[in-house]
Amino acid sequence: MKVVRAEIIAIGDELLYGQIVDTNSHWISQKLDLIGVKVVRKTTVGDDRKDILAAFASAEARADIILITGGLGPTQDDLTKYLLAEYFECLIVENREAVKAVTDYFQRRGRELTPLNILQGHLPSCCTYIPNEVGTAPGMWFERNKTYWMSMPGVPHEMKRLMSEYVLPKLPELFPLPIIRHRMIKTVGIGESWLADLIRDWEKSLPKTIRLAYLPSLGHVKLRLTGFGDEVKAIDKAIQHQIDLVSPIIEQYIYGYDQDTLESAVANLLIMEKKTVSLAESCTGGYISHLITSVSGSSSYFQGAVIPYQNEFKTELIAVKEETLTRFGAVSEETVKEMACGVRDLFKSDFGLSSSGTAGPNGGTTEKPVGTVWIACAGKEKTLTKKLQLTQDRLLNIQLTAVAVLNMLRICILKK
């Protein structure tokens, strides 16, 4: 089956200047992937005639379907419609249906219709008019040499409406599309290269109809299994079989699948085991508590938290000994142990978590440079600790510490 190739062209100076984030291309890519269309390139181009025409020509040379967003407003910097007419060598003419739609749109809202607005109903004579029921800029469909083009507004909700109601239903009529299914295995506590080494033999034995991708992120590595075929149930069964084969190899690192997050996985474990947790956060400043309470139902297992940034409050609130702080310092194994035990006892929880470190970019010493973090998880019978050597970036250090703390809690609950 021939691969159907798509290119997305996002037009607008504001995208290049970083004034607006191009969420449209991301959304379009996701939707095309679900129906088996491969996005081969995403191009962002400013409001420049030569650049836009060059982008059109480049896309036509390699893509079967070209999706364009932006540049359809009523002002002089909106060039898309006029350059499409130039590219396809046709005239801009009044489209009565489009003019009526624009007129009705303004009348329904009690707004004045200007000559510029009426011009939005003037379209290239060689395009098929596609109504935009939630905006004033119509969609435009072009066909040439078995390549199909769709021009849409850059306003996200307008683009999504046109994609959902016209483009996505039409593509299966134009191309024989494969069925594509994705599953995600989510791991934590192991780097990408180490994970790849563990599953090397399994990866080599994957059938040609299933592909594997490594998707690393902050403290996590996701394994995406993509299956191709003609029948949904058969693809799903084949992917599940591969998940069953690889899971025992990396079981200790798997925290969930598909839409699971680390915080939701920990929440499920706490609920299942009927356990509670509390936190003493120093260098993370409440970020771990935020993640835990972002999960609905967290009140059933989250007892509370303190953020004792200053040493005196570590002593006063959660019973860290002054002697410990004087002898070992706030960023030490001894201190985070006492913090975890103290907050566990304060909130009468099953587990107490703690973090203390030098998040940076200032404050590091020779013995404890920026990025040095100690974490702990205190249960009823045992306390785990770990030293992290992280980066020079403050926010990144906070996020990586949160992942490590949640993973330590997961390990404590599972008693691994």
Secondary structure, DSSP 8 states (H G I E B T S, - for coil): ---EEEEEEEE-HHHHTTSS--HHHHHHHHHHHHTTEEEEEEEEE-S-HHHHHHHHHHHHTT-SEEEEES--SSSTT--HHHHHHHHTT--EEE-HHHHHHHHHHHHHTT----HHHHHTTEEETTSEEE--TTSSS-EEEEEETTEEEEEE-SSHHHHHHHIIIIIHHHHHHHS---EEEEEEEEEESS-HHHHHHHTHHHHHT--TTEEEEEEEETTEEEEEEEEEES-HHHHHHHHHHHHHHHTTTSGGGEEEETT--HHHHHHHHHHHHT--EEEEESTTTTHHHHHHHTSTTGGGTEEEEE---SHHHHHHHH---HHHHHHH-SSSHHHHHHHHHHHHHHTT-SEEEEEEE--SSS---SSS-TTEEEEEEE-SS-EEEEEEE--S-HHHHHHHHHHHHHHHHHHHHHT-
